[in-house]
Amino acid sequence: MGVSLAESHTGRSWVDFLRSLVDAREGLVATVREVLPGAAWQRC
């Protein structure tokens, strides 16, 4: 999931946005483990 503000819909804006969407963010993984113990974790 991601949200971004861009000044235009140029190709560069989309490239920057898509590159910002990375899997396995450390904070996200830790929070899911804390809040949902036993939840399965799978990368897309």
Jmol script that loads the backbone (N, CA, C; Angstrom):
load data "model"
ATOM      1  N   MET A   1       0.843  -1.147   0.000  1.00  0.00           N
ATOM      2  CA  MET A   1       0.000   0.000   0.000  1.00  0.00           C
ATOM      3  C   MET A   1       0.901   1.226   0.000  1.00  0.00           C
ATOM      4  N   GLY A   2       0.522   2.211  -0.749  1.00  0.00           N
ATOM      5  CA  GLY A   2       1.337   3.409  -0.774  1.00  0.00           C
ATOM      6  C   GLY A   2       0.541   4.628  -1.199  1.00  0.00           C
ATOM      7  N   VAL A   3       0.983   5.769  -0.730  1.00  0.00           N
ATOM      8  CA  VAL A   3       0.377   7.049  -1.086  1.00  0.00           C
ATOM      9  C   VAL A   3       1.512   8.019  -1.364  1.00  0.00           C
ATOM     10  N   SER A   4       1.342   8.828  -2.385  1.00  0.00           N
ATOM     11  CA  SER A   4       2.382   9.787  -2.722  1.00  0.00           C
ATOM     12  C   SER A   4       1.747  11.005  -3.379  1.00  0.00           C
ATOM     13  N   LEU A   5       2.296  12.169  -3.092  1.00  0.00           N
ATOM     14  CA  LEU A   5       1.875  13.389  -3.770  1.00  0.00           C
ATOM     15  C   LEU A   5       2.891  13.693  -4.862  1.00  0.00           C
ATOM     16  N   ALA A   6       2.398  13.981  -6.038  1.00  0.00           N
ATOM     17  CA  ALA A   6       3.284  14.312  -7.149  1.00  0.00           C
ATOM     18  C   ALA A   6       2.756  15.563  -7.839  1.00  0.00           C
ATOM     19  N   GLU A   7       3.665  16.352  -8.377  1.00  0.00           N
ATOM     20  CA  GLU A   7       3.262  17.573  -9.066  1.00  0.00           C
ATOM     21  C   GLU A   7       2.642  17.281 -10.427  1.00  0.00           C
ATOM     22  N   SER A   8       2.949  16.115 -10.988  1.00  0.00           N
ATOM     23  CA  SER A   8       2.400  15.767 -12.295  1.00  0.00           C
ATOM     24  C   SER A   8       2.349  14.249 -12.436  1.00  0.00           C
ATOM     25  N   HIS A   9       1.762  13.804 -13.522  1.00  0.00           N
ATOM     26  CA  HIS A   9       1.663  12.372 -13.798  1.00  0.00           C
ATOM     27  C   HIS A   9       2.713  11.959 -14.831  1.00  0.00           C
ATOM     28  N   THR A  10       3.899  12.475 -14.687  1.00  0.00           N
ATOM     29  CA  THR A  10       4.962  12.146 -15.628  1.00  0.00           C
ATOM     30  C   THR A  10       5.465  10.730 -15.377  1.00  0.00           C
ATOM     31  N   GLY A  11       6.156  10.198 -16.332  1.00  0.00           N
ATOM     32  CA  GLY A  11       6.765   8.881 -16.167  1.00  0.00           C
ATOM     33  C   GLY A  11       7.699   8.841 -14.973  1.00  0.00           C
ATOM     34  N   ARG A  12       8.448   9.909 -14.757  1.00  0.00           N
ATOM     35  CA  ARG A  12       9.398   9.969 -13.634  1.00  0.00           C
ATOM     36  C   ARG A  12       8.667   9.864 -12.300  1.00  0.00           C
ATOM     37  N   SER A  13       7.525  10.539 -12.186  1.00  0.00           N
ATOM     38  CA  SER A  13       6.743  10.476 -10.946  1.00  0.00           C
ATOM     39  C   SER A  13       6.295   9.050 -10.657  1.00  0.00           C
ATOM     40  N   TRP A  14       5.841   8.349 -11.689  1.00  0.00           N
ATOM     41  CA  TRP A  14       5.393   6.965 -11.508  1.00  0.00           C
ATOM     42  C   TRP A  14       6.554   6.049 -11.171  1.00  0.00           C
ATOM     43  N   VAL A  15       7.696   6.249 -11.800  1.00  0.00           N
ATOM     44  CA  VAL A  15       8.878   5.433 -11.486  1.00  0.00           C
ATOM     45  C   VAL A  15       9.267   5.626 -10.025  1.00  0.00           C
ATOM     46  N   ASP A  16       9.326   6.866  -9.575  1.00  0.00           N
ATOM     47  CA  ASP A  16       9.677   7.141  -8.176  1.00  0.00           C
ATOM     48  C   ASP A  16       8.679   6.500  -7.222  1.00  0.00           C
ATOM     49  N   PHE A  17       7.386   6.605  -7.538  1.00  0.00           N
ATOM     50  CA  PHE A  17       6.359   6.020  -6.682  1.00  0.00           C
ATOM     51  C   PHE A  17       6.497   4.499  -6.619  1.00  0.00           C
ATOM     52  N   LEU A  18       6.613   3.849  -7.751  1.00  0.00           N
ATOM     53  CA  LEU A  18       6.699   2.384  -7.771  1.00  0.00           C
ATOM     54  C   LEU A  18       7.967   1.884  -7.090  1.00  0.00           C
ATOM     55  N   ARG A  19       9.053   2.612  -7.225  1.00  0.00           N
ATOM     56  CA  ARG A  19      10.292   2.206  -6.547  1.00  0.00           C
ATOM     57  C   ARG A  19      10.193   2.383  -5.033  1.00  0.00           C
ATOM     58  N   SER A  20       9.304   3.259  -4.574  1.00  0.00           N
ATOM     59  CA  SER A  20       9.140   3.448  -3.129  1.00  0.00           C
ATOM     60  C   SER A  20       8.367   2.299  -2.491  1.00  0.00           C
ATOM     61  N   LEU A  21       7.702   1.476  -3.302  1.00  0.00           N
ATOM     62  CA  LEU A  21       6.934   0.341  -2.796  1.00  0.00           C
ATOM     63  C   LEU A  21       7.836  -0.882  -2.735  1.00  0.00           C
ATOM     64  N   VAL A  22       8.429  -1.108  -1.593  1.00  0.00           N
ATOM     65  CA  VAL A  22       9.314  -2.255  -1.439  1.00  0.00           C
ATOM     66  C   VAL A  22       8.728  -3.223  -0.431  1.00  0.00           C
ATOM     67  N   ASP A  23       9.081  -4.485  -0.565  1.00  0.00           N
ATOM     68  CA  ASP A  23       8.597  -5.515   0.352  1.00  0.00           C
ATOM     69  C   ASP A  23       9.440  -5.579   1.609  1.00  0.00           C
ATOM     70  N   ALA A  24       8.847  -6.133   2.645  1.00  0.00           N
ATOM     71  CA  ALA A  24       9.529  -6.491   3.893  1.00  0.00           C
ATOM     72  C   ALA A  24      10.131  -5.303   4.623  1.00  0.00           C
ATOM     73  N   ARG A  25       9.411  -4.226   4.714  1.00  0.00           N
ATOM     74  CA  ARG A  25       9.865  -3.099   5.528  1.00  0.00           C
ATOM     75  C   ARG A  25      10.004  -3.574   6.965  1.00  0.00           C
ATOM     76  N   GLU A  26      11.120  -3.293   7.586  1.00  0.00           N
ATOM     77  CA  GLU A  26      11.409  -3.784   8.937  1.00  0.00           C
ATOM     78  C   GLU A  26      10.322  -3.395   9.936  1.00  0.00           C
ATOM     79  N   GLY A  27       9.899  -2.151   9.933  1.00  0.00           N
ATOM     80  CA  GLY A  27       8.880  -1.702  10.881  1.00  0.00           C
ATOM     81  C   GLY A  27       7.548  -2.393  10.680  1.00  0.00           C
ATOM     82  N   LEU A  28       7.186  -2.623   9.430  1.00  0.00           N
ATOM     83  CA  LEU A  28       5.929  -3.298   9.135  1.00  0.00           C
ATOM     84  C   LEU A  28       5.955  -4.734   9.629  1.00  0.00           C
ATOM     85  N   VAL A  29       7.035  -5.438   9.347  1.00  0.00           N
ATOM     86  CA  VAL A  29       7.163  -6.831   9.774  1.00  0.00           C
ATOM     87  C   VAL A  29       7.093  -6.922  11.293  1.00  0.00           C
ATOM     88  N   ALA A  30       7.819  -6.069  11.992  1.00  0.00           N
ATOM     89  CA  ALA A  30       7.828  -6.090  13.457  1.00  0.00           C
ATOM     90  C   ALA A  30       6.443  -5.789  14.017  1.00  0.00           C
ATOM     91  N   THR A  31       5.749  -4.832  13.427  1.00  0.00           N
ATOM     92  CA  THR A  31       4.423  -4.467  13.912  1.00  0.00           C
ATOM     93  C   THR A  31       3.420  -5.586  13.683  1.00  0.00           C
ATOM     94  N   VAL A  32       3.456  -6.215  12.529  1.00  0.00           N
ATOM     95  CA  VAL A  32       2.550  -7.336  12.261  1.00  0.00           C
ATOM     96  C   VAL A  32       2.804  -8.456  13.259  1.00  0.00           C
ATOM     97  N   ARG A  33       4.048  -8.757  13.544  1.00  0.00           N
ATOM     98  CA  ARG A  33       4.365  -9.805  14.521  1.00  0.00           C
ATOM     99  C   ARG A  33       3.842  -9.457  15.909  1.00  0.00           C
ATOM    100  N   GLU A  34       3.928  -8.177  16.272  1.00  0.00           N
ATOM    101  CA  GLU A  34       3.470  -7.746  17.595  1.00  0.00           C
ATOM    102  C   GLU A  34       1.947  -7.759  17.701  1.00  0.00           C
ATOM    103  N   VAL A  35       1.278  -7.199  16.696  1.00  0.00           N
ATOM    104  CA  VAL A  35      -0.168  -7.032  16.751  1.00  0.00           C
ATOM    105  C   VAL A  35      -0.913  -8.308  16.358  1.00  0.00           C
ATOM    106  N   LEU A  36      -0.361  -9.061  15.435  1.00  0.00           N
ATOM    107  CA  LEU A  36      -1.009 -10.277  14.942  1.00  0.00           C
ATOM    108  C   LEU A  36      -0.084 -11.478  15.116  1.00  0.00           C
ATOM    109  N   PRO A  37       0.170 -11.887  16.362  1.00  0.00           N
ATOM    110  CA  PRO A  37       1.075 -13.015  16.572  1.00  0.00           C
ATOM    111  C   PRO A  37       0.539 -14.265  15.875  1.00  0.00           C
ATOM    112  N   GLY A  38       1.423 -14.977  15.248  1.00  0.00           N
ATOM    113  CA  GLY A  38       1.032 -16.193  14.538  1.00  0.00           C
ATOM    114  C   GLY A  38       0.576 -15.955  13.109  1.00  0.00           C
ATOM    115  N   ALA A  39       0.492 -14.687  12.686  1.00  0.00           N
ATOM    116  CA  ALA A  39       0.082 -14.387  11.316  1.00  0.00           C
ATOM    117  C   ALA A  39       1.180 -14.818  10.353  1.00  0.00           C
ATOM    118  N   ALA A  40       0.776 -15.369   9.234  1.00  0.00           N
ATOM    119  CA  ALA A  40       1.740 -15.780   8.210  1.00  0.00           C
ATOM    120  C   ALA A  40       2.229 -14.542   7.462  1.00  0.00           C
ATOM    121  N   TRP A  41       3.499 -14.534   7.093  1.00  0.00           N
ATOM    122  CA  TRP A  41       4.089 -13.425   6.345  1.00  0.00           C
ATOM    123  C   TRP A  41       4.517 -13.937   4.990  1.00  0.00           C
ATOM    124  N   GLN A  42       4.041 -13.310   3.947  1.00  0.00           N
ATOM    125  CA  GLN A  42       4.379 -13.739   2.593  1.00  0.00           C
ATOM    126  C   GLN A  42       4.678 -12.521   1.752  1.00  0.00           C
ATOM    127  N   ARG A  43       5.773 -12.581   1.030  1.00  0.00           N
ATOM    128  CA  ARG A  43       6.101 -11.495   0.103  1.00  0.00           C
ATOM    129  C   ARG A  43       5.387 -11.728  -1.210  1.00  0.00           C
ATOM    130  N   CYS A  44       4.955 -10.654  -1.850  1.00  0.00           N
ATOM    131  CA  CYS A  44       4.268 -10.751  -3.142  1.00  0.00           C
ATOM    132  C   CYS A  44       5.272 -10.962  -4.247  1.00  0.00           C
TER     133      CYS A  44
END
end "model"
wireframe off; spacefill off
backbone 0.3
color backbone group
